[in-house]
């Protein structure tokens, strides 16, 4: 009997889904079941995955439903999972041939609730970036994706852990829900997930330019509810502050100065109202796996904030003013 279900939400992925599925069928460990859930695709995705199901009926199962979004689709995957473990893969990504073997071996040996790994950011012809998973306290907050990890599916069901329909960061909320209830979490020194840089993906469209439909405070508030007993945890507080910095720098680059400052003030006020402050120094060993680039971004942003130079910074950093 298979040990792990690999859940793949599919939506308008006719150009990429074959590479994704082929990478799974090429695994060195065959102890898996693939669950492809078509979320009301408007292209030929359903046709493509049904052909795979017909060719590999013992390994692949296809579910077709109306469009509800990735949150409902992943939750359905958890509900339908019949194996001890579960993994998620996005429909435009692919995995190395020993991916399932590495993760299954680690979680069956350690008996953890989650095992985390690293990943690559790729294009059609090159690797943009590699992120390794070091076995320290910070890694689980640094790499907080739905993929590049394996979950104990029984634990998810017993604790009723599901994705939540929020405007941004549903992956963060899901994993934080697990972190709040499980101590058995570890990492492996392995990079086998290939995160394809798709310019049309949600994360590369809705999160740029400070989309008004996206509310990061909603996410932070929900995460804080999960961590009420850890209000004084410096790592959690670093996570909140770092998230604000990431969101403003990533999404705010194409905004106007006025939009950037308005969003900054909302997030900054939320941190103050919740007594959250940055208290880990640049050199802290508690975040030893944090890349220097990220530490610099957080530290410099904090200095700019303390010197009350945020408006000046925004006027230089933001591109949106040029388009007004």
URLIN-V893124 format. One record per helix or strand of 2 or more residues. SS is the DSSP state (A for helix, B for strand). FROM is the first residue (numbers start at 1). TO is the last residue. If there is no record, write none. Layout:
SS | FROM | TO
SS | FROM | TO
This chain:
B | 4 | 10
A | 17 | 25
B | 32 | 39
A | 45 | 55
B | 60 | 65
A | 70 | 80
B | 85 | 88
B | 94 | 95
A | 99 | 110
B | 114 | 122
B | 127 | 131
A | 139 | 142
B | 149 | 152
A | 153 | 158
A | 170 | 179
B | 185 | 196
A | 202 | 204
A | 216 | 226
A | 228 | 230
A | 234 | 251
A | 257 | 273
A | 285 | 287
A | 292 | 306
A | 310 | 317
A | 320 | 323
